[in-house]
Amino acid sequence: MNVLLKGCRMVAALAPLLMLAGCASTSTFSAYPRKIQPLIASMSNGTSIDLSHFLLSESKGNDRVLYTMERGRYAQVTGKTDISMTEFRASMEKISENDRKALISASAIGANVAATIVNDNAIPYEGEGYERVLLHHYQALNYLKKKDLEGAGVEVRRANAEQEESLKRYQKEIDWAREEAAEKGVDSSAYTIDSRYAQMDEVAGRVKNSFQNAYTFYISAFIYELLRQPGDAYIDYKKALEIYPENTYLQKDVLRLAAKLGMNDELEELRRRFDIKEQRFIDEGGAGSGELLVLFEEGFVPQKHEIKIPLPAGSGGLVMIAFPIYQEGWSSPVPLQILNNNELIGSTEPICDVRALAVKALTEEAPVIATRQIIRAVAKGVAAAEARKQMGDVGLLLTNIWNIISDNADLRSWLTLPSNAQILRTTLPAGSYELALQHPLGGTPAYADVTINPGGKTVLQVVRAGARIYSSTTSF
């Protein structure tokens, strides 16, 4: 009876922790990827999902930044531009609200307490740097779809600013991890996870950092061209080229604007660098032709998995710490072929590997994750030792059970993003076309009706989700 009484007391002691964890986040105990799987399946097989109900409550909770990004991306791919803009705007508003908060607030303290007791899922999701950049990127594409060039221009400027802010925010997080570890006297390096993360190095090494991507700079430059700001366009094309120099379409765009702006010294240097001897570029003012820009997005960004590492906690027994990890192997992006009357117009070329951005973001955050984990493990070890002191082996057993089941890795990320992005840019005689969109990996054949205006620009957006291809066109 005495043992049973002690057990009941321990359960009662744990109850507030369970309540705190439950209030902290919709993903505290349930793996986030399972919640998003219906959206991914719907995009892949074409079945319909009613966004007026699906994930609606989650999109109003503490993780609303993430759920509204998912809903906005789904709506965009499936042709619901107005809904997508509303969802993305909700994400941006919540991010701005979070960023405006004081460094110490009641809600922040509550989240950190829950994270110390439970796991990182208790911290409200605020968006990785690359996700925040792509949020503005895709909102710019929504504005393009509405032919609102001013709105598109605002969003690409915000995207470019976010690429700079994300770098500053990352440095602050690293500084916090160092200071917190020193203050609490913990050494996260003693519990290194480098060997577990080493398998991600091949993918992470393909990008310098997770905060900047050539795709966003390219879209920004293209929009500046539409706004008749060639100088700004040239700057962003060059930034994109620095990140992804192997894309030949990007090379030619930089050379084209260097020629147009009369930057002869830079033009010659670029020609030597890329061994381009061709003098002709896209003729923007040609009366009988126009430009076609194809934006191709393939697949889905990988999902995180969980690894758990048991740690001895002295007299406190056993503490389990959980880490997120990417386990997918590397595969090269597959180009999309564009054909007219069975004649190849061209093939897309990669300009951004979103997989690499996601993996790099996780490896960049590893020191911060490790610091939080060790601090939490120490706190749980102390709690377990105290439980044993107060209630004996029953208290220790129940505390250890709690420690093992409560520590779940944070698997949250924007999962409806593409695996990679590619572009094709060329000129076509003015007129109407039914272009075939052919992917070497097969799937449902797709066609896109495209109108090329004399001296104009037409954007063909193509998304391949699973074996299904979505497309839409906008002409300027």
SVG drawing of the C-alpha trace seen along z (x, -y; Angstrom):
<svg xmlns="http://www.w3.org/2000/svg" viewBox="-14 -52 53 54">
<polyline fill="none" stroke="black" stroke-width="0.4" points="0.0,0.0 2.9,-2.3 4.5,-1.7 1.2,-2.3 0.7,-5.6 4.2,-6.7 3.4,-5.9 0.2,-7.9 2.0,-10.8 4.6,-10.7 1.9,-10.5 0.2,-13.5 3.5,-15.3 4.0,-14.6 0.4,-15.6 1.2,-19.4 4.2,-18.7 2.0,-16.7 -0.5,-19.6 2.2,-22.1 3.6,-20.1 0.2,-19.6 -0.4,-23.4 3.0,-24.2 2.7,-23.0 0.6,-20.9 3.7,-18.8 5.1,-18.2 4.4,-14.5 3.1,-13.7 5.6,-13.7 4.9,-16.7 5.5,-14.9 2.5,-12.6 0.2,-15.6 1.4,-17.0 1.4,-13.6 -2.2,-14.1 -1.2,-17.4 1.8,-15.8 -0.3,-12.8 -3.0,-15.1 -0.4,-17.1 1.1,-13.8 -2.1,-12.1 -4.4,-15.0 -7.1,-14.2 -8.8,-17.2 -8.3,-18.6 -10.7,-21.2 -8.5,-23.9 -11.5,-25.4 -11.2,-22.5 -7.8,-20.8 -5.2,-21.9 -7.4,-24.9 -7.1,-24.6 -3.4,-24.0 -3.0,-27.1 -4.3,-29.2 -2.1,-27.6 1.5,-28.2 2.9,-26.7 0.7,-28.8 3.8,-30.1 4.5,-26.6 0.9,-25.4 0.0,-28.5 3.1,-28.1 2.1,-24.6 -1.5,-25.6 -0.2,-28.5 2.1,-26.3 -0.6,-23.7 -3.0,-26.4 -0.4,-27.9 0.5,-24.7 -3.1,-23.7 -4.0,-27.1 -5.8,-28.8 -3.7,-32.0 -5.9,-34.2 -6.0,-31.5 -2.2,-31.1 -1.7,-34.8 -3.9,-34.9 -2.1,-32.0 1.4,-33.4 0.3,-36.7 -0.8,-35.1 2.7,-33.4 4.4,-36.8 2.3,-38.6 3.0,-35.9 6.7,-36.0 6.7,-39.8 4.8,-39.6 7.3,-37.1 10.2,-39.2 8.8,-42.3 8.4,-40.6 10.8,-41.5 13.7,-39.1 12.1,-38.1 8.3,-37.8 5.8,-35.6 5.1,-33.5 8.8,-33.0 9.5,-32.0 6.6,-29.5 7.9,-28.0 11.5,-27.7 10.2,-26.1 8.2,-23.6 11.2,-22.9 13.4,-22.2 10.9,-19.8 9.7,-18.2 11.4,-18.7 12.2,-21.3 8.7,-20.8 7.4,-22.9 9.0,-26.0 6.6,-27.7 7.9,-27.3 9.3,-30.6 10.7,-29.4 14.2,-28.5 16.0,-31.3 15.7,-29.6 12.0,-29.1 11.4,-32.7 13.2,-33.7 11.2,-31.3 8.0,-32.5 8.5,-36.0 9.8,-34.4 6.6,-32.5 4.4,-35.4 6.3,-37.4 5.3,-34.7 1.7,-35.0 1.8,-38.7 3.3,-38.0 0.4,-35.6 -1.9,-38.6 0.3,-40.8 0.9,-43.1 4.5,-44.1 4.7,-46.6 3.6,-43.9 6.0,-41.4 8.8,-44.0 8.0,-44.6 8.2,-40.8 11.5,-40.2 13.0,-43.2 11.8,-41.6 13.2,-38.2 16.6,-39.8 16.5,-41.6 15.6,-38.3 18.6,-36.6 20.8,-39.2 18.7,-39.1 18.9,-35.3 22.6,-35.4 22.5,-37.8 19.9,-35.7 22.0,-32.6 25.1,-34.3 22.9,-35.3 21.7,-31.8 25.3,-30.5 26.3,-33.1 23.4,-32.2 24.4,-28.5 28.0,-29.4 26.8,-31.7 24.1,-29.3 26.5,-26.4 29.1,-28.5 26.6,-29.8 25.2,-26.4 28.5,-24.7 27.6,-22.1 29.9,-20.8 27.8,-19.8 31.0,-18.7 31.2,-15.8 28.1,-14.4 29.1,-15.0 26.7,-14.0 29.2,-14.8 29.5,-11.2 25.7,-10.9 25.6,-14.1 28.6,-13.3 26.4,-11.5 24.7,-14.8 28.0,-16.5 27.8,-15.6 24.5,-17.4 25.2,-20.3 28.5,-20.9 26.8,-21.8 25.8,-25.3 27.9,-27.9 25.1,-28.6 21.3,-28.1 20.4,-31.7 21.0,-32.6 19.9,-30.9 20.3,-31.7 16.7,-31.0 15.4,-33.8 18.0,-36.2 17.1,-35.1 13.4,-35.8 14.2,-39.1 16.3,-40.1 13.6,-39.0 11.0,-41.1 13.4,-44.1 13.6,-43.6 9.8,-43.7 9.9,-46.9 12.4,-48.3 15.2,-48.5 18.1,-46.8 20.7,-48.0 19.1,-46.3 18.4,-43.3 22.1,-43.0 23.1,-43.2 20.8,-40.3 21.7,-38.2 25.4,-38.5 24.5,-37.5 22.7,-34.4 25.7,-33.7 28.1,-33.8 26.0,-31.1 25.2,-28.9 27.9,-29.7 27.3,-26.5 23.8,-27.5 24.3,-28.5 21.0,-30.5 22.1,-32.5 25.5,-33.1 23.9,-34.5 21.5,-36.8 24.5,-38.3 26.4,-38.8 23.3,-40.2 22.7,-42.9 26.4,-43.7 26.3,-44.4 23.1,-46.4 24.4,-48.5 27.7,-49.1 29.9,-47.4 32.5,-46.3 35.3,-45.4 33.0,-43.2 31.6,-41.7 34.9,-40.7 35.9,-39.2 32.6,-37.2 33.2,-35.9 36.6,-34.7 35.4,-33.2 32.7,-31.2 34.3,-30.7 31.3,-32.2 32.2,-33.5 28.7,-34.1 27.9,-37.8 24.1,-37.4 21.8,-37.5 18.0,-37.5 16.5,-40.3 14.2,-42.1 12.9,-44.5 12.3,-42.1 9.0,-42.8 8.5,-39.3 9.6,-37.3 9.3,-37.2 10.9,-35.5 9.9,-32.3 11.0,-31.8 10.3,-28.3 10.4,-27.9 10.5,-24.2 10.2,-22.8 10.7,-19.1 9.6,-16.7 9.5,-17.5 12.1,-18.5 13.2,-15.6 11.7,-15.0 13.6,-14.8 14.0,-11.6 14.7,-11.0 17.7,-9.4 17.8,-8.8 20.9,-8.6 20.7,-7.3 22.9,-9.1 23.7,-8.0 22.7,-10.6 24.5,-9.4 22.2,-8.7 19.4,-10.0 19.4,-6.9 19.0,-7.1 18.2,-10.2 17.3,-9.9 18.1,-12.8 16.7,-13.0 18.1,-14.7 16.6,-15.4 18.6,-14.1 18.2,-13.8 18.9,-10.3 18.1,-10.5 21.0,-9.8 22.0,-12.3 20.5,-12.2 21.1,-14.6 18.2,-16.9 16.5,-15.6 15.9,-18.3 12.5,-18.9 12.3,-18.9 10.2,-21.5 9.0,-20.4 6.9,-22.1 5.5,-19.7 7.9,-17.0 10.9,-19.3 13.0,-20.1 13.0,-23.7 15.3,-23.2 15.9,-21.6 15.8,-23.2 19.0,-23.5 19.2,-23.5 19.5,-26.8 18.7,-25.9 18.9,-22.6 16.3,-23.1 17.4,-19.8 20.9,-21.2 19.4,-24.4 17.4,-22.3 20.3,-20.0 22.6,-22.9 20.2,-24.7 20.1,-21.6 23.9,-21.3 24.2,-25.0 21.7,-24.6 23.3,-21.5 25.4,-23.3 22.2,-25.1 20.2,-21.9 23.0,-20.1 23.2,-22.8 19.5,-22.7 19.5,-18.9 22.3,-18.7 20.8,-21.4 17.5,-19.5 19.3,-16.2 21.0,-17.7 17.7,-19.1 16.0,-15.8 18.8,-13.9 18.5,-16.2 14.7,-15.7 15.2,-11.9 17.7,-11.9 15.3,-14.0 12.5,-11.6 14.6,-8.7 15.5,-10.5 11.9,-11.3 10.1,-8.2 12.7,-5.5 12.9,-3.2 9.3,-3.8 9.9,-7.5 13.1,-6.9 11.3,-4.4 8.4,-6.7 10.8,-9.7 12.9,-7.6 9.8,-6.5 8.8,-10.2 12.3,-11.2 12.4,-8.5 8.9,-9.1 8.9,-12.9 12.1,-13.6 11.1,-13.6 13.2,-15.2 11.9,-18.3 10.9,-17.1 9.2,-20.3 10.0,-22.0 8.2,-23.3 7.6,-19.9 5.6,-21.0 8.6,-22.9 10.2,-21.3 13.4,-19.2 15.0,-21.5 14.3,-24.4 15.4,-24.7 15.1,-27.3 15.0,-27.6 15.1,-30.9 14.9,-31.3 13.2,-33.3 10.4,-32.1 8.5,-33.6 5.4,-35.4 2.3,-33.3 0.4,-30.6 1.9,-27.2 0.9,-23.9 4.1,-22.9 4.8,-19.4 6.4,-19.0 8.3,-15.8 10.1,-14.4 12.6,-11.5 11.2,-9.8 7.8,-9.5 4.5,-10.2 1.3,-11.7 2.0,-13.5 1.5,-17.2 0.9,-20.1 0.9,-23.8 -0.8,-26.5 1.6,-29.4 1.2,-32.7 4.4,-34.6 3.8,-38.3 6.0,-40.4 8.8,-41.9 7.1,-40.5 8.0,-38.0 6.0,-34.9 6.5,-32.9 5.7,-29.2 5.6,-27.8 5.8,-24.0 5.7,-21.8 6.2,-18.1 4.8,-16.5 5.2,-12.8 4.2,-11.7 1.8,-14.7 2.7,-17.9 1.0,-21.2 1.6,-24.2 0.4,-27.8 1.4,-30.7 1.5,-34.4 2.4,-36.8 3.8,-40.3"/>
</svg>
